[in-house]
Amino acid sequence: MTVDTDLSRRTSFVPGSAAAPFAVERAEGAYLITPDGRRILDAAGGAIVVNIGHGRREVGEVAARALERLTYVVPTFVSEAKARLVERLTERWLPEGLTRASFTSGGSESVEAALRLARLHHVCAGRSERWKVIGRESSYHGVTLAALAVGGHTPRRKGYEPLLLDFPKVRSHYCLECSLGRTSEDCRGEAADALEEVILCEGPDTVAAFIAEPVVGGAAGAVVPPPGYWPRVVDICRKYGVLLIADEVMCGFGRTGAKFAVNHWGVTPDIMVGGKGLAGGYAPIGGVYATDEVMAPIAERGEDLMFYTFSAHPASCAVADKVLEIMEREDLVARAKSMGELLSKGLARLRQHPNVAEVRGLGLMQAVEIVRDRDTLERFPADAHITRRVVAAGLSKGVFLYPAGSGVAQDIIMLGPPFIITEDDIDLLVSVLEESIDAAVSRFSSSAPDK
Ligand SMILES: Cc1ncc(COP(=O)(O)O)c(C=O)c1O
């Protein structure tokens, strides 16, 4: 079967407005294969989703068996697949203390459920005045309206503002341009103190929760917090009775070289959400995880969250369970760590590039921030569309790079390849990335070689 690119254009609501459609016929391992047989290294794992690699037959077989056995049940029923997935997650994957698991169809739905859960917790505990969820200025939590409202991704919010609840926002950490003037030597994670200021300004009795990505994804590009940041956030949330929601949709399930990014700082959030990596792209499934303490007042009142029709779909659960089993069997979280170190080493030469402000990230969630001048951090004008040019150049050279960035830091390329990526693939990725940056900036910058 061949894919008609003209047909794929009709899947956009505004034909012709999107970036040129790119047809992919099939995929195997870390590679996408186009209808004309070109092999493209999937250095982004789709949208930083694919972890065990593409095209594993055993996952397809599990999906087929699951669909034959049980098509669908109302999500309040327990399918065998769901029971197995809950057991695997709570016994082997989730940070200690997260004992409850519930499933959705993806990241945005999971964030919405987490927001409702935080609110329901306070209402059931007799604190119905607590409704505000504090988000961060540079963040992304999904595209459904409450997720968009709690996030700080300006371009994606643009035009929808009247539909978005006015949730308070707090400054995020951004070590490249630390607003507190700290260096890595004298930083103690004081960026977290801004959270306390916002809680006090809003009135602690009105704040239900704080939501943040432990390693920031597409909004700012693999931004890793300074070591003291998350422990300090935990202390502040505890002090004011504010629930901590960790959004691990992108950074969870091994992506950063630990099962979850919060593990790097020994933190257990009250509520955690995940998506993407749970089934590694083989099924649309996300999850919301919570502690007994979050659930206690809700259970006492006999309440529960309303489900989505496709929550805990039996085939999605069976597929997710299989993907996690493969990750365990092949020790792929450890591989994300070791290949992440290799990627980081490979990218080191880009640190000297005149248009690269920073190379950052953890495990196989890394990013390169592109600027006009690395000394002054002057950015390219938005209409130069540097990121789009780098991605287009990468595709023409056989590598799919992920566009990221919002606000000031708008020219960012993220790397999130499948964990089975090889050393040769990493060499290819790094060379193509370097050539693609040169090609994209050459028209706008006197400092880059003309290619
Ligand atoms: C951190 C984070 N949260 C939430 C979402 C939304 O997930 P989805 O696109 O599956 O709805 C994303 C998607 O990129 C994300 O990166």
PDBQT file of the ligand as one rigid body, heavy atoms in Angstrom, charges set to zero:
ROOT
HETATM    1  C1  LIG A 501       4.360  17.102  29.547  1.00  0.00    +0.000 C 
HETATM    2  C2  LIG A 501       3.154  16.838  28.695  1.00  0.00    +0.000 A 
HETATM    3  N1  LIG A 501       1.943  16.784  29.285  1.00  0.00    +0.000 NA
HETATM    4  C3  LIG A 501       0.832  16.538  28.562  1.00  0.00    +0.000 A 
HETATM    5  C4  LIG A 501       0.886  16.338  27.198  1.00  0.00    +0.000 A 
HETATM    6  C5  LIG A 501      -0.366  16.065  26.415  1.00  0.00    +0.000 C 
HETATM    7  O1  LIG A 501      -0.389  14.738  26.001  1.00  0.00    +0.000 OA
HETATM    8  P1  LIG A 501      -1.275  14.272  24.755  1.00  0.00    +0.000 P 
HETATM    9  O2  LIG A 501      -0.736  14.958  23.545  1.00  0.00    +0.000 OA
HETATM   10  O3  LIG A 501      -1.092  12.771  24.734  1.00  0.00    +0.000 OA
HETATM   11  O4  LIG A 501      -2.684  14.640  25.046  1.00  0.00    +0.000 OA
HETATM   12  C6  LIG A 501       2.126  16.381  26.559  1.00  0.00    +0.000 A 
HETATM   13  C7  LIG A 501       2.229  16.187  25.110  1.00  0.00    +0.000 C 
HETATM   14  O5  LIG A 501       3.220  16.434  24.489  1.00  0.00    +0.000 OA
HETATM   15  C8  LIG A 501       3.301  16.642  27.329  1.00  0.00    +0.000 A 
HETATM   16  O6  LIG A 501       4.512  16.693  26.760  1.00  0.00    +0.000 OA
ENDROOT
TORSDOF 0
